[in-house]
Structure formats: C-alpha cells, structure tokens
Amino acid sequence: MKPSPTTVDRETPNVAWTVLNNLIAGLLIYGGLGYLIGMFFDNASAGLAIGAVFGLVASTYLIFFRLRQLDGGPSSQREA
C-alpha cells in the first residue's frame, strides 16, 4: 500500500526547515514593520519588541494550522 502524499510530507526533514523558516520570517517581517511604525511614533525599540512578539505568535499559529491540515483536521482519529 502506497502512503499518501501528506503522510510522506509530514515525515520528511523538510518540515523542520519549513517551521524554522516560518519563525524567522515572522520575526523579521513583523519585527521590521514594528520598528518602522515605532520610528513614526518616536519609540522604535517598543515597536520592534511588539512587532517581534506579534510575528512569533502569528508564525506559530500558522505553523500549527498547517500541521493540523496535514493530519486531516482535529477530528481525524487513527485506528490501530
């Protein structure tokens, strides 16, 4: 029996690199946007901190959402 493509994708090491890339991208993009917004309000360090935290939270949510889709949703139960 041939495994489904989602099972193969989940088990490859590429998933770990995708997770790491999503975290770094969220941190850099939203941290940079927060820094620019903070510069506009004359408080760049606070904007950077808020943007970085938001970026990490948003990318973590995206990672869990994508991995849940690979599993087939929260209601999928694997039977032995």
C-alpha positions as YAML, in Angstrom:
chain: A
units: angstrom
residues:
- id: 1
  name: MET
  ca: [0.00, 0.00, 0.00]
- id: 2
  name: LYS
  ca: [1.42, 3.35, -1.04]
- id: 3
  name: PRO
  ca: [1.47, 6.09, 1.66]
- id: 4
  name: SER
  ca: [-0.48, 9.24, 0.96]
- id: 5
  name: PRO
  ca: [1.47, 12.38, -0.07]
- id: 6
  name: THR
  ca: [0.53, 14.19, 3.14]
- id: 7
  name: THR
  ca: [2.00, 11.40, 5.26]
- id: 8
  name: VAL
  ca: [5.23, 11.46, 3.28]
- id: 9
  name: ASP
  ca: [5.45, 15.28, 3.50]
- id: 10
  name: ARG
  ca: [4.90, 15.19, 7.27]
- id: 11
  name: GLU
  ca: [7.65, 12.69, 7.87]
- id: 12
  name: THR
  ca: [10.38, 14.40, 5.85]
- id: 13
  name: PRO
  ca: [13.05, 16.63, 7.39]
- id: 14
  name: ASN
  ca: [11.82, 19.45, 5.17]
- id: 15
  name: VAL
  ca: [9.03, 20.13, 7.65]
- id: 16
  name: ALA
  ca: [11.58, 21.13, 10.28]
- id: 17
  name: TRP
  ca: [13.21, 23.59, 7.89]
- id: 18
  name: THR
  ca: [9.81, 24.98, 6.94]
- id: 19
  name: VAL
  ca: [8.95, 25.55, 10.60]
- id: 20
  name: LEU
  ca: [12.28, 27.29, 11.24]
- id: 21
  name: ASN
  ca: [11.89, 29.46, 8.14]
- id: 22
  name: ASN
  ca: [8.37, 30.49, 9.13]
- id: 23
  name: LEU
  ca: [9.53, 31.51, 12.60]
- id: 24
  name: ILE
  ca: [12.46, 33.53, 11.27]
- id: 25
  name: ALA
  ca: [10.36, 35.17, 8.56]
- id: 26
  name: GLY
  ca: [7.64, 36.16, 11.02]
- id: 27
  name: LEU
  ca: [10.21, 37.59, 13.40]
- id: 28
  name: LEU
  ca: [11.99, 39.59, 10.70]
- id: 29
  name: ILE
  ca: [8.97, 40.84, 8.78]
- id: 30
  name: TYR
  ca: [6.77, 41.85, 11.70]
- id: 31
  name: GLY
  ca: [9.75, 42.99, 13.75]
- id: 32
  name: GLY
  ca: [10.80, 45.23, 10.88]
- id: 33
  name: LEU
  ca: [7.29, 46.58, 10.42]
- id: 34
  name: GLY
  ca: [7.05, 47.23, 14.16]
- id: 35
  name: TYR
  ca: [10.38, 49.05, 14.04]
- id: 36
  name: LEU
  ca: [9.20, 51.27, 11.19]
- id: 37
  name: ILE
  ca: [5.92, 52.03, 12.93]
- id: 38
  name: GLY
  ca: [7.83, 52.69, 16.15]
- id: 39
  name: MET
  ca: [10.09, 55.15, 14.33]
- id: 40
  name: PHE
  ca: [6.98, 57.00, 13.19]
- id: 41
  name: PHE
  ca: [5.86, 57.33, 16.82]
- id: 42
  name: ASP
  ca: [9.41, 58.11, 18.09]
- id: 43
  name: ASN
  ca: [9.72, 54.83, 20.00]
- id: 44
  name: ALA
  ca: [11.47, 52.38, 17.70]
- id: 45
  name: SER
  ca: [12.53, 49.92, 20.40]
- id: 46
  name: ALA
  ca: [8.98, 49.40, 21.67]
- id: 47
  name: GLY
  ca: [7.71, 48.99, 18.11]
- id: 48
  name: LEU
  ca: [10.41, 46.43, 17.40]
- id: 49
  name: ALA
  ca: [9.57, 44.45, 20.54]
- id: 50
  name: ILE
  ca: [5.83, 44.48, 19.87]
- id: 51
  name: GLY
  ca: [6.33, 43.57, 16.21]
- id: 52
  name: ALA
  ca: [8.72, 40.73, 17.05]
- id: 53
  name: VAL
  ca: [6.37, 39.21, 19.61]
- id: 54
  name: PHE
  ca: [3.42, 39.53, 17.23]
- id: 55
  name: GLY
  ca: [5.48, 37.95, 14.44]
- id: 56
  name: LEU
  ca: [6.42, 34.96, 16.57]
- id: 57
  name: VAL
  ca: [2.84, 34.45, 17.72]
- id: 58
  name: ALA
  ca: [1.44, 34.77, 14.19]
- id: 59
  name: SER
  ca: [4.02, 32.41, 12.68]
- id: 60
  name: THR
  ca: [3.48, 29.85, 15.45]
- id: 61
  name: TYR
  ca: [-0.26, 29.92, 14.77]
- id: 62
  name: LEU
  ca: [0.41, 29.47, 11.05]
- id: 63
  name: ILE
  ca: [2.68, 26.51, 11.72]
- id: 64
  name: PHE
  ca: [0.11, 24.74, 13.92]
- id: 65
  name: PHE
  ca: [-2.64, 25.47, 11.40]
- id: 66
  name: ARG
  ca: [-0.62, 23.97, 8.54]
- id: 67
  name: LEU
  ca: [0.42, 20.90, 10.51]
- id: 68
  name: ARG
  ca: [-3.18, 20.31, 11.57]
- id: 69
  name: GLN
  ca: [-4.19, 20.39, 7.90]
- id: 70
  name: LEU
  ca: [-1.56, 17.75, 7.12]
- id: 71
  name: ASP
  ca: [-3.05, 15.48, 9.77]
- id: 72
  name: GLY
  ca: [-6.51, 15.78, 8.27]
- id: 73
  name: GLY
  ca: [-8.02, 18.11, 10.85]
- id: 74
  name: PRO
  ca: [-8.67, 17.88, 14.58]
- id: 75
  name: SER
  ca: [-11.44, 15.32, 14.19]
- id: 76
  name: SER
  ca: [-9.33, 12.70, 12.42]
- id: 77
  name: GLN
  ca: [-8.74, 9.65, 14.60]
- id: 78
  name: ARG
  ca: [-6.24, 6.96, 13.66]
- id: 79
  name: GLU
  ca: [-7.38, 3.47, 14.44]
- id: 80
  name: ALA
  ca: [-4.93, 0.69, 15.22]
...
